[in-house]
């Protein structure tokens, strides 16, 4: 099988970050992949990860939907490569990829990674509408990364028979729960072995809700004086978060590390994973934290409850609720027995439902079905 993956950019982000491991595993199962990226964002760091794993990456620039000459270049590129399947990710790629694949008679698959929120901007509403119509008319099959994502898009008018749920998976071999906290903390974070480390990994956008954990931190510090909050990731919202930490007097306890590739190692140096998101379809970083053996506090939104069962393998809190965040962090940092039980239960859930090998098998089966039957839109 020859699969062409079309994606808007390869900057830091959930959809982008999933690709290197997934495509590497697909390659090991006889699926030949190459990636076409339309734009550059923050230097496209994920492109380097793909190339390291032997996955070809090519930039065919398309700045926007009005760039007719650039779109024609993309059309010619796809026609020249003529893959067995065109697999699109994210907004512009979904729109253009589904249309071009229909014109060329190539089956196309789209993965919906996010829950589109209503926008007050007319241009954003129009683009979301164009995307949904394009996928509905031209895409052969649409993958939702969680059941709540599938239901969300059906509610927006997409046909149920085109939409399937296929959970993302992670490579469990990278998240060894044999941890050496003192060494990891000193070498990676320059912290002492008896410090307490809370960590969030996310693109720094306002909807990730990190501002609420920063607001909770003074109260956490009142009880756990050795606590530090490590924020891994970058984005447009970093400066407001830094200013908030300064205004609350906790700037020396919040470590903004920026974009990092060594997520498993950073998780191994931590005590508690906090994910205060306001909306998420299926956050991969939550899977990674549980695979790394961390107890988890997360917002009860989007696809998060499809991963976490409250008080079974983590604690769920209402979004944007600082008192509940404080209470949940207190419980897991104080009750080591409960935290350990949740670590074990979390790891078990990931092994059973979110192993990357299951995702690869499901994708291979889907590709096979689309290639070996008559192409019907």
C-alpha positions in Angstrom: 0.0 0.0 0.0 1.2 3.5 -0.8 -0.4 6.2 1.4 0.1 9.9 0.9 -0.5 11.8 4.1 -1.6 15.4 3.6 -1.3 17.8 6.6 -1.5 21.6 7.1 1.8 21.9 9.0 4.3 19.8 11.0 4.6 22.2 14.0 4.1 21.1 17.6 0.6 19.8 18.1 -1.4 16.6 18.8 -2.2 15.5 15.3 1.3 16.3 14.1 3.0 14.6 17.0 1.2 11.4 16.4 2.6 10.9 12.9 6.2 9.8 13.4 5.4 6.8 15.6 2.3 5.8 13.6 3.9 6.0 10.2 7.0 4.1 11.5 4.8 1.3 12.7 2.7 1.3 9.5 6.0 1.0 7.5 7.0 -2.1 9.6 3.6 -3.6 8.6 4.2 -3.1 4.8 2.4 0.3 4.4 4.6 2.7 2.5 3.9 6.3 3.6 5.0 9.7 2.5 4.0 13.1 3.9 3.0 16.3 2.0 2.9 19.4 4.2 1.2 22.6 3.1 2.7 25.2 5.4 5.6 25.8 7.9 4.8 26.5 11.5 7.5 27.1 14.1 10.0 25.5 11.8 8.0 22.3 11.4 10.0 20.3 14.0 8.0 17.1 13.5 9.3 16.9 9.9 12.7 16.1 11.3 11.3 13.3 13.4 9.6 11.8 10.3 12.8 12.0 8.2 14.8 10.3 11.0 12.4 7.4 10.8 12.7 7.1 7.0 9.4 8.8 6.1 9.8 11.2 3.1 8.5 14.7 3.7 7.9 17.3 1.0 6.6 20.9 1.3 4.1 21.8 -1.4 3.2 25.3 -0.2 -0.5 26.4 -0.1 -0.9 29.6 1.8 -4.7 29.7 1.7 -7.7 28.6 -0.3 -7.4 31.6 -2.6 -3.9 30.6 -3.8 -5.0 29.0 -7.1 -1.5 28.5 -8.6 -0.4 26.8 -5.4 -3.5 24.6 -5.4 -2.7 23.6 -9.0 0.8 22.7 -7.9 -0.7 20.5 -5.2 -3.0 18.9 -7.7 -0.1 18.1 -10.0 1.9 16.7 -7.1 -0.8 14.3 -6.0 -1.5 13.3 -9.6 2.2 12.5 -10.2 2.5 10.4 -7.0 -1.0 8.8 -7.4 -1.1 7.0 -4.0 -3.5 4.1 -3.3 -5.0 6.3 -0.5 -4.8 10.0 0.3 -5.1 10.5 4.1 -5.8 14.1 5.2 -5.3 15.8 8.5 -6.5 19.2 9.6 -8.6 21.9 8.0 -6.9 23.1 4.7 -5.7 19.6 3.9 -9.2 18.1 4.5 -10.8 20.6 2.1 -8.3 20.4 -0.7 -7.3 16.8 -0.3 -10.9 15.5 -0.4 -11.7 17.5 -3.5 -8.5 16.6 -5.4 -8.8 12.9 -4.5 -12.3 12.8 -6.0 -11.1 14.5 -9.2 -8.3 11.9 -9.5 -10.4 8.9 -8.5 -8.3 8.2 -5.4 -10.0 6.9 -2.2 -9.5 9.4 0.6 -9.5 9.2 4.4 -9.8 12.1 6.8 -9.0 12.0 10.5 -10.9 14.5 12.7 -8.7 15.3 15.6 -10.6 18.2 17.2 -14.0 19.3 18.2 -14.8 22.4 16.2 -16.1 25.1 18.5 -18.6 27.8 17.4 -16.8 30.9 16.2 -17.9 34.5 16.2 -15.7 35.2 13.1 -17.5 34.9 9.9 -14.5 33.6 8.0 -13.9 30.8 10.6 -17.6 29.7 10.4 -17.4 29.7 6.6 -14.2 27.6 6.5 -15.7 25.1 9.0 -18.7 24.8 6.8 -16.6 24.4 3.6 -14.6 21.7 5.4 -17.7 19.7 6.5 -19.3 20.0 3.0 -16.1 18.9 1.3 -15.6 15.9 3.5 -19.3 14.9 3.3 -19.3 15.1 -0.5 -15.8 14.0 -1.5 -14.1 12.0 1.3 -14.5 8.2 1.1 -14.3 7.6 4.9 -13.9 9.9 7.9 -12.2 8.8 11.1 -13.2 10.4 14.5 -10.7 9.9 17.2 -13.4 9.4 19.9 -17.1 8.6 20.1 -17.8 12.1 21.3 -16.1 13.5 18.2 -18.2 11.3 15.9 -21.4 12.3 17.6 -20.3 16.0 17.4 -19.9 15.9 13.7 -23.1 13.9 13.1 -24.9 16.6 15.0 -23.4 19.1 12.6 -25.0 17.3 9.7 -22.4 14.7 8.6 -23.7 11.3 7.5 -23.2 8.6 10.2 -22.3 5.9 7.6 -19.2 7.9 6.6 -18.0 8.4 10.2 -16.2 5.7 12.2 -14.5 5.9 15.6 -10.8 4.8 15.7 -8.9 5.6 18.8 -5.3 7.0 18.5 -2.6 4.7 19.9 0.8 5.2 21.5 4.0 3.2 21.4 4.1 1.8 24.9 7.7 0.7 24.6 8.7 4.4 24.9 7.0 4.8 28.3 8.9 2.6 30.7 7.5 2.9 34.2 10.8 1.9 35.8 11.6 5.4 36.9 14.7 7.0 38.4 13.2 10.2 39.8 16.2 11.7 41.5 18.5 11.4 38.5 15.8 12.5 36.0 14.8 15.5 38.1 18.3 16.8 38.5 19.5 16.3 34.9 16.3 17.4 33.1 14.7 20.0 35.5 17.5 20.9 37.8 15.3 20.1 40.8 16.0 18.1 43.9 14.8 14.6 44.5 12.4 15.7 47.3 10.7 18.3 45.2 7.2 17.7 43.9 6.6 18.0 40.2 3.3 18.6 38.5 3.4 18.6 34.7 1.3 19.6 31.7 2.2 18.9 28.1 0.2 20.9 25.6 0.4 23.5 22.8 0.1 26.8 24.7 -3.4 28.0 23.7 -6.0 29.5 25.9 -8.4 26.5 25.5 -5.8 24.2 27.0 -6.8 25.8 30.4 -3.3 26.0 31.8 -4.1 29.4 33.3 -6.5 27.7 35.8 -3.7 25.4 37.0 -1.4 28.4 37.5 -4.2 30.1 39.5 -4.5 26.9 41.6 -0.7 26.7 42.3 -0.6 29.2 45.2 -3.0 27.0 47.2 -1.1 23.8 46.2 2.1 25.5 47.5 0.5 26.3 50.8 0.3 22.6 51.6 3.2 21.3 49.4 5.9 23.8 49.7 8.3 21.9 47.5 5.9 21.8 44.5 6.9 23.0 41.0 4.6 23.2 37.9 6.4 22.2 34.7 4.7 23.3 31.4 6.0 21.6 28.3 5.0 23.1 24.9 4.9 26.4 23.2 2.4 28.7 21.5 0.8 32.1 21.2 -0.5 32.0 24.8 2.8 31.5 26.5 3.4 35.2 27.3 0.0 35.7 29.0 0.7 32.5 31.1 4.1 33.8 32.1 2.5 37.2 33.1 -0.1 35.4 35.1 2.5 33.4 37.0 4.4 36.6 37.8 1.2 38.4 39.0 0.4 35.6 41.4 4.0 35.5 42.7 4.7 31.9 41.5 6.9 32.6 38.6 9.8 30.9 40.3 7.7 27.7 40.6 6.4 27.5 37.0 9.0 26.1 34.6 8.1 26.9 30.9 10.3 24.4 29.0 9.0 25.2 25.5 8.7 22.5 22.8 10.5 19.3 23.8 10.9 15.9 22.1 11.9 14.0 25.2 8.4 13.7 26.6 8.8 10.2 28.1 11.9 11.3 30.1 10.1 14.5 31.4 7.1 12.4 32.5 9.5 10.1 34.3 10.8 13.0 36.3 7.2 14.0 37.5 4.8 13.1 40.2 1.4 14.2 38.8 0.0 15.0 35.3 -2.5 17.8 35.2 -4.6 18.4 32.1 -7.0 21.3 32.7 -8.2 21.6 29.1 -11.5 23.3 28.2 -12.2 21.0 25.3 -10.4 18.1 23.6 -11.4 15.3 21.3 -8.9 12.7 22.5 -5.7 14.2 24.1 -2.7 12.0 23.2 -0.6 13.5 26.0 -3.1 12.1 28.5 -2.5 8.6 27.1 1.3 9.2 27.3 1.1 10.3 30.9 -0.9 7.2 31.9 1.4 4.9 30.0 4.4 6.5 31.9 2.8 5.6 35.2 1.6 9.0 36.3 -1.6 9.7 38.3 -3.8 12.1 36.3 -6.1 15.0 37.0 -8.0 16.1 33.9 -11.1 18.1 32.9 -14.3 16.2 32.3 -14.7 17.5 28.7 -14.8 16.1 25.1 -13.2 12.6 24.8 -11.4 12.7 28.1 -14.1 10.5 29.9 -13.5 7.9 27.2 -10.0 7.6 28.7 -10.5 8.4 32.4 -13.0 6.9 34.8 -13.4 9.1 37.8 -11.7 7.7 40.9 -10.8 4.5 38.9 -7.8 5.5 36.8 -7.7 9.3 37.5 -9.6 12.2 38.8 -12.0 14.2 36.6 -12.8 17.8 37.4 -15.1 20.4 35.9 -13.4 22.7 33.4 -12.2 26.1 34.5 -12.8 25.2 38.1 -9.8 26.3 40.3 -11.1 24.9 43.6 -11.7 21.5 42.1 -8.2 21.5 40.6 -6.8 22.3 44.0 -8.7 19.6 45.7 -7.9 16.9 43.1 -4.1 17.7 43.2 -4.3 17.6 47.0 -5.9 14.2 47.0 -3.4 12.6 44.7 -0.4 14.2 46.2 -1.5 13.3 49.8 -2.9 9.8 49.3 -0.1 7.7 47.8 -2.1 4.5 48.0 -4.9 6.0 45.9 -2.3 7.5 43.5 -0.6 4.1 43.0 -3.9 2.3 42.4 -4.8 4.9 39.7 -1.3 4.6 38.1 -1.8 0.8 37.7 -5.4 1.1 36.5 -4.3 3.8 34.0 -1.5 1.8 32.5 -3.9 -1.2 32.1 -6.4 0.9 30.2 -3.8 2.2 27.8 -2.5 -1.4 27.2 -6.0 -2.7 26.5 -7.5 0.2 24.4 -4.8 2.6 23.2 -1.8 0.5 22.1 -0.5 1.8 18.7 -0.5 -1.8 17.3 -4.3 -1.8 17.6 -4.5 1.5 15.7 -2.1 0.2 13.0 -4.2 -3.0 12.5 -7.4 -1.0 12.3 -5.9 1.5 9.8 -4.5 -1.3 7.6 -7.9 -3.0 7.5 -9.6 0.2 6.5 -7.1 0.9 3.8 -7.4 -2.6 2.5 -11.2 -2.4 2.3 -11.1 1.0 0.4 -8.4 -0.2 -2.1 -10.0 -3.5 -2.9 -13.5 -2.4 -3.5 -15.0 -0.1 -6.1 -14.4 3.5 -5.2 -17.8 5.0 -4.3 -18.1 8.4 -2.7 
